[in-house]
């Protein structure tokens, strides 16, 4: 399986650290520079050449400036990005988030893991859904 490039939007420094630390030994994906909000995700994508676009985008729902659902909507209405699989993740996923994510074109809403095994499981699930 080819290495998947992942673009993560996560504003919380602790969660960024956990994502990087818990998954540092994985060889099945490469984490691109982390964006701190949806606006930074869109800026990073606009600067990327078509061959450098990520294979997967993971959006934290609760971010300043532009949350996950808002960013999802902008990604899925842009022809350049609409085919990139997008996952939302959050510490709290309610029915509204689940419904709006599905309507917006997200592959899935994931609960933020709290340990190494949780991050491994989340990444395995993501990779299994897009291969």
C-alpha angles and dihedrals in degrees: 000000000000119000110263120223112223127199112200128195109200126147099187111091093207092053090047089053093048092049092051097039100044094046102037094109096052114111099185095080142027120220112221120212108301119248118214097214144001094273090058090049091055092045091051091049093048090053094048122093114236091257091053097055115123122257092220135022122204116194126194107221097217108059132135122252094015125015129214097268092049090050092046090055092052093047095050094048093053113084092213094059107024095097095053108104110245126199125188120209131189143162087238123033112185128181092266092055092046093049096044092046092053092047090047094055103258116151092222146333113241131196113238108255121233102203145030094270091050092054091047091050092048093051092046089052092048093048092047091053096053102039 
